[in-house]
Amino acid sequence: MVAANEMLQVALLSGKTAQLPIQPETMLKEVKEAAEDELEVGIRHFVREDGTVMGEWQMVRQGESLQAVAGYNIKVRHHAQALLDKITPVNCPGFRKIMDDLLGIELHNGEELKCILRSVFKKAIEEPAHGETCARIAVGFRERYPEFRPENESQKPLSFIRALVPICQEEFESMPITFEASQLDKAKFPRAETLQAELTRRKHRMLACVSFLGHLFLERLLAMKVIGQIVHDLIGPRRGDGDPPHEHMIECVLKLLTLVGRTLDADMPTGVELMNSFEARLRTLVLLRSGGTRLYSDQVRSAMIDMLEWRSNAWWPRAHFEHLQ
């Protein structure tokens, strides 16, 4: 039996409550769907006892109570997730039918649109092979629901892009800075192989997240400046201690550039200037040393060099660089 101080209580204004078991250092996002299923309602946001509105990436505390504010029909999420479980690649015959069924879900407000977008993002991260498909689905929803009227006159209309961008930002910023196991990780996963599997899973999720952001850019759902900010956040020069980027951050940038590099170079002059800055940074990182030895592994250095060569060859022939994808 789970002790009361290891539970999270979530309550609606109606008085209905849910008791959810949680681990130390659990993010609100990790328990949101369970709370929605238990309370049978889509939750707009959570409020702490002191009145603070919580973000989904904040940590919840064992033993605390949260007020849940309803925001949308839970059936929207259930319906979308059921259809997303059936998705196929864009060029397969069944895609059009699934796409039509998804776009047939009637949305009544911006919260329901955000719910759909979070479900699509989740699918793209959990199954990165469907990243392009999920981006195409997002395009369909932009065309169907370009904007929702505000709930009151003091607010601005909620455009599709204004709904999408914060979700992308939240997902990207939630990615771990390092993949070194913490003491809590070692306690949760005492077996070495299980711990390594979890760390590998996190890395794959980060690569999938960055890849999906690239697909959204290719579908013109994200601006070029967003790509620039992502690359800067991952491998840009740091102020303060000046620590160089971790290898997995470089791998994420290489993954992103395999998708968007050619498109950026086709945009004169902004895209080319952006790619020039990326190339300059990669050339700097390739040469970095620590204590007389190369800072990065041969594998990562080779991948950076290959990316630079691929660009110098005008992104051709593609077959020679498939290992970067």
C-alpha angles and dihedrals in degrees: 000000000000114000118239092243089059092056134087117216118210120187135186124216087251088066097251111138140192129203113210127185112229139182125229112278094022116160119228089238090063093061101032097092091047090052091049093050092047094048094037093227138101109249120221096190145329128244126204122223090261090057096257114146109225128223117223092246095055120106119252121219125232111250097020128123125226131195112226120211113207116230113163146009109283089214088071091065094043092050093047094047092050091054094043089056087064100048121132133192115291094252095052120102095240096056097082092054093050091045091052091048092051092049088048091067105109111232120196104182145011093266090062090050090051089050090055093047092050090051091050091048091049091052092050092052097044093045107027092179085074095052094110091045092051091049090052089050089053089054089054092054091048089056093045097042109023092158144001123212114246119262090235135016095253092065131076121243112269108241121198091249092050088054095046104044098060090050090052090047093049093049094047096045091049091063114109120258093214135023096210111125115253124214088257090053090052090050093049093045107032094168113082095223092049091049092049090049090054093049090048090050091054092050092050090050091053092049090048091050093052091044092053091050086055091052090050089053091051088053088052093245093120125047124241090247089062090059089049091052093048092053092045092050091050104042108000120125112279126227122223112018091017094216110178118242120275118253094251089058090056090048089053091052091049090050090051095047093051085063104037106021097091091047092050092050089052090061113085124235106343099048094044091050090051092050090048090056091048091050092049091052093048090050089053093049093049090060099044116125135189121197092347096307132096111275096218131052121263089249095056094041091051090050091052092048091048091051091052091048091048091055093046087055090055090254092298142157092028095190091068091062103040090118089070093060 
